[in-house]
Amino acid sequence: MKKATILFFLSIFFHSAFSFENSNDKIHQIKTLSQKLVEALKSESLESTLSLFCDEATLLPEYHKSLVGKSKIRAYYSQFFEKTVTSKLSKKSFEILDLGMYFVELGTFEHTYKTPKNEEFHYKGKYTTYWLFSEDKAPKIIAHILGASNYFEAENLNFISVAVSDSKEIIPSSQWERDIEEIRKFVYDAILSGDSKRQMKTYAEDAVYMTYYVPPFIGKGKIREYFDQHYNPDVSMDSLMTKSVRVIDMGDYALKFGEYYVGWTWEGKPSYIEGKGLTLYKRMEDDSIKIYRQMINHSMPATPKE
């Protein structure tokens, strides 16, 4: 009995050690491939860039609608390489999450390039990349979103145009889709009423929130500070639309591809904006669902209503 107990605990120890080592190997692969993406973009190598994306990948660039599939991603980077000249590009991850088959990379970047007007632009921001591991194949990007950490004029980036069809809102059918839809409705009401306290109920204590024109907010305390200041009583919200367009089941986690539209009036001038984002939900130990990692960006500049 004693020998069997010892063997049992030894098997657990070696299994844990193997899992830890395997995870570290995969994280090392992610870091290596992440830098390969940097080199591919710097050298303007279209094929090297595309080789890192899976066929059904989604690219969510700032000031452009989501691009689904390699053909759309190819068109985007082809135009970017043709219209700009990169002088510097670097990025650094500050977190890589192991979710089994999926790995999530969060980081910051700096990209200096000449715009079509031959003006140098320093694009400094953050990104989130979702990687998928499959048997006997190198990991590939399934989703990649990036956005600036400070305000900048849209003309420095919105010179790319790739035709995109409007996304359809999903009709929830799986348990994850139904759970996420409930949270979406809850957050919708909070945003519409400018209730930051209500909105914060949906975030995990160790959540990370990455939104437009600011650095990443790490931890619920920092996120709370942002939302407390975000809602301006002098700005009236005229309309709001949020929708889920895709959900990927990751076991105890789920990734939502979402889109939004906001219309508002400030100083008597009505405007609107459209955007998109990636939200990673986590099923907590008490079986509640919380927002764990989230990043959004604008698909277009703020535009006056005529």
C-alpha positions in Angstrom: 0.0 0.0 0.0 2.8 2.4 1.0 4.7 1.6 -2.3 1.6 2.1 -4.4 1.0 5.5 -2.7 4.6 6.6 -3.4 4.3 5.5 -7.0 1.1 7.5 -7.3 2.6 10.7 -6.1 5.7 10.2 -8.2 3.5 9.8 -11.3 1.7 13.0 -10.5 5.1 14.8 -9.9 6.6 13.6 -13.2 3.3 14.4 -15.1 3.3 17.9 -13.7 7.0 18.4 -14.5 6.4 17.2 -18.1 3.4 19.5 -18.5 5.4 22.5 -17.2 8.3 21.8 -19.5 6.0 21.3 -22.4 4.3 24.6 -21.7 7.6 26.4 -21.5 8.6 24.9 -24.8 5.5 26.2 -26.4 5.9 29.6 -24.9 9.4 29.7 -26.3 8.0 28.8 -29.7 5.5 31.6 -29.5 8.2 34.2 -28.6 10.3 33.0 -31.5 7.4 33.2 -34.0 6.3 36.5 -32.6 9.7 37.9 -33.5 9.5 36.3 -36.9 6.4 38.4 -37.5 8.4 41.5 -36.6 11.1 40.6 -39.1 8.6 39.8 -41.8 6.9 43.1 -41.4 10.1 45.0 -41.2 11.4 43.4 -44.4 8.0 43.8 -46.1 7.9 40.1 -46.9 4.3 39.4 -47.7 4.7 35.6 -47.9 6.7 35.4 -44.6 4.0 37.4 -42.9 1.1 35.3 -44.2 2.9 32.1 -43.3 2.3 32.9 -39.7 -1.5 33.1 -40.0 -3.9 30.2 -40.3 -6.2 30.2 -43.4 -9.2 31.3 -41.4 -7.4 33.9 -39.2 -8.9 37.3 -38.4 -6.8 40.5 -38.4 -8.3 43.4 -36.5 -6.2 46.5 -37.5 -6.9 49.9 -36.2 -9.1 52.1 -38.4 -10.2 49.2 -40.5 -13.0 46.6 -40.2 -12.1 43.1 -39.3 -10.3 41.1 -42.0 -11.3 37.4 -42.1 -9.2 34.9 -44.0 -5.8 35.0 -45.7 -7.0 36.7 -48.9 -8.2 39.7 -47.0 -5.1 39.8 -44.8 -3.0 39.5 -47.9 -4.7 42.5 -49.4 -4.3 44.6 -46.3 -0.5 43.9 -45.8 0.1 44.2 -49.6 -1.3 47.7 -49.5 0.5 48.6 -46.3 3.9 47.5 -47.7 3.2 49.3 -51.0 2.2 52.6 -49.4 4.7 52.8 -46.4 8.4 52.5 -45.7 9.3 51.0 -42.3 12.4 52.2 -40.6 11.9 50.7 -37.1 9.7 48.0 -35.7 9.9 46.2 -32.3 7.4 44.5 -30.0 7.6 42.9 -26.6 5.2 40.5 -24.9 4.4 41.2 -21.3 2.2 38.0 -20.9 1.7 34.7 -22.6 -1.2 32.6 -21.4 -1.3 28.8 -21.8 -4.8 27.7 -22.5 -4.0 24.2 -23.8 -4.3 24.2 -27.6 -4.5 28.0 -27.5 -2.0 30.5 -26.3 -2.7 34.2 -25.8 0.1 36.8 -26.3 -0.2 40.3 -24.9 2.4 43.0 -25.5 3.4 46.4 -26.7 5.0 47.6 -30.0 6.7 50.6 -31.6 6.5 51.0 -35.4 8.1 53.9 -37.2 7.3 54.3 -40.9 6.9 56.8 -43.7 3.2 57.4 -44.6 1.9 57.9 -48.2 2.5 61.6 -47.7 6.2 60.8 -47.0 5.8 61.9 -43.4 7.4 59.9 -40.6 4.9 58.4 -38.1 5.7 56.8 -34.8 3.0 54.3 -34.1 3.3 53.2 -30.5 0.7 50.8 -29.0 -0.3 47.4 -27.7 -1.5 44.1 -29.2 -3.1 40.8 -28.5 -2.4 37.7 -30.5 -4.2 34.3 -30.3 -2.1 31.3 -31.4 -3.4 27.8 -32.1 -1.3 24.7 -31.7 -2.2 21.6 -33.7 -0.5 18.2 -34.0 2.7 18.1 -36.0 2.3 21.7 -37.1 3.9 25.0 -36.1 1.5 27.2 -34.1 -0.4 29.7 -36.3 -2.2 33.0 -35.5 -5.9 32.7 -35.4 -6.6 36.4 -34.3 -4.4 39.5 -34.1 -5.5 42.9 -32.9 -3.5 46.1 -32.4 -4.1 49.7 -31.4 -2.3 52.9 -30.4 -1.5 53.8 -26.8 -2.1 57.5 -27.5 -4.3 59.6 -29.7 -3.1 60.1 -33.3 -4.6 61.5 -36.5 -6.3 58.7 -38.5 -4.7 59.8 -41.8 -1.5 58.1 -40.5 -3.2 54.7 -40.9 -6.5 54.7 -42.6 -5.1 54.9 -46.1 -5.7 51.2 -46.6 -9.0 50.0 -48.0 -10.0 46.3 -48.3 -13.6 45.4 -49.2 -15.3 43.7 -46.3 -18.8 42.4 -46.0 -20.9 43.3 -42.9 -20.6 40.8 -40.1 -23.7 38.9 -39.0 -24.6 38.7 -35.3 -24.6 35.1 -34.1 -27.7 33.5 -32.7 -26.6 31.9 -29.4 -26.8 28.1 -29.5 -24.0 26.7 -27.3 -23.8 27.2 -23.6 -20.8 29.6 -24.0 -22.7 31.6 -26.6 -25.7 31.9 -24.3 -23.5 32.9 -21.3 -21.6 35.5 -23.3 -24.9 36.9 -24.6 -26.1 37.5 -21.1 -23.0 39.3 -20.2 -23.2 41.4 -23.4 -26.7 42.5 -22.5 -25.6 43.3 -18.9 -22.7 45.4 -20.2 -24.9 47.1 -22.8 -27.2 48.4 -20.2 -24.2 49.6 -18.1 -22.6 51.5 -21.0 -25.9 53.0 -22.1 -26.6 54.4 -18.6 -22.9 55.3 -18.0 -22.8 53.0 -14.9 -19.1 52.1 -14.4 -19.9 50.2 -11.1 -22.3 47.9 -12.9 -19.9 47.4 -15.8 -17.0 46.4 -13.4 -19.1 43.5 -12.1 -18.2 41.6 -15.3 -14.4 41.8 -14.9 -12.2 39.3 -13.1 -9.9 40.7 -10.3 -6.8 40.0 -12.5 -8.3 41.1 -15.8 -6.4 43.1 -18.4 -8.2 45.7 -20.5 -6.7 47.3 -23.6 -8.6 50.1 -25.3 -8.0 52.9 -27.7 -5.5 55.7 -27.1 -4.2 54.5 -23.7 -1.7 51.9 -22.4 -2.9 48.6 -21.1 -4.8 48.5 -17.8 -3.7 45.6 -15.7 -5.9 44.5 -12.8 -9.5 45.4 -11.9 -8.4 48.4 -9.8 -6.8 50.2 -12.8 -9.7 49.2 -15.1 -12.2 50.7 -12.5 -10.3 54.0 -12.5 -10.5 54.2 -16.3 -14.2 53.5 -16.4 -15.0 55.9 -13.6 -13.4 58.7 -15.6 -14.6 57.5 -19.0 -18.3 58.3 -18.8 -18.7 62.1 -19.3 -22.1 63.5 -18.1 -21.6 66.4 -20.6 -21.7 63.9 -23.5 -25.2 62.5 -24.3 -25.2 59.0 -25.8 -27.7 58.9 -28.6 -27.4 55.3 -29.8 -25.4 52.1 -29.0 -25.1 48.8 -30.7 -23.0 45.8 -29.6 -22.9 42.4 -31.1 -21.1 39.1 -31.0 -20.1 37.8 -34.5 -18.1 34.7 -33.5 -17.3 32.7 -30.3 -14.6 30.0 -30.0 -15.0 27.5 -27.2 -11.7 27.0 -25.4 -12.9 24.8 -22.5 -12.8 26.9 -19.4 -12.3 29.9 -21.6 -14.1 31.4 -24.6 -13.0 34.0 -27.2 -15.6 36.4 -28.5 -15.2 38.5 -31.7 -17.4 41.5 -31.2 -18.3 44.8 -32.9 -19.9 48.1 -31.7 -21.4 51.3 -32.9 -21.8 54.4 -30.7 -23.5 57.7 -31.5 -23.2 60.7 -29.2 -23.7 64.5 -29.0 -21.1 66.9 -27.5 -21.5 70.7 -27.5 -24.5 70.3 -29.8 -22.6 68.3 -32.4 -23.7 64.7 -33.1 -21.0 62.1 -34.1 -20.6 58.4 -34.3 -17.9 55.7 -34.4 -17.6 52.0 -35.1 -15.2 49.5 -33.6 -14.4 45.9 -32.8 -12.6 43.8 -30.3 -11.5 40.4 -28.8 -12.8 39.4 -25.4 -11.5 36.4 -23.5 -14.0 35.1 -21.0 -13.1 32.8 -18.1 -15.3 30.4 -16.1 -14.4 31.0 -12.5 -14.2 28.4 -9.7 -17.7 29.5 -8.5 -19.0 28.8 -12.1 -19.5 32.5 -12.8 -18.3 34.0 -16.1 -15.9 37.0 -16.1 -14.1 39.0 -18.7 -10.5 38.0 -18.3 -8.6 39.7 -21.2 -10.1 42.3 -23.5 -8.9 44.5 -26.3 -10.8 46.9 -28.6 -10.0 49.4 -31.2 -11.8 51.8 -33.6 -12.7 50.6 -37.1 -13.0 54.2 -38.3 -12.3 57.7 -37.0 -15.0 59.6 -35.1 -17.3 61.0 -37.8 -19.8 63.9 -37.6 -23.4 63.1 -38.4 -24.8 65.2 -41.2 
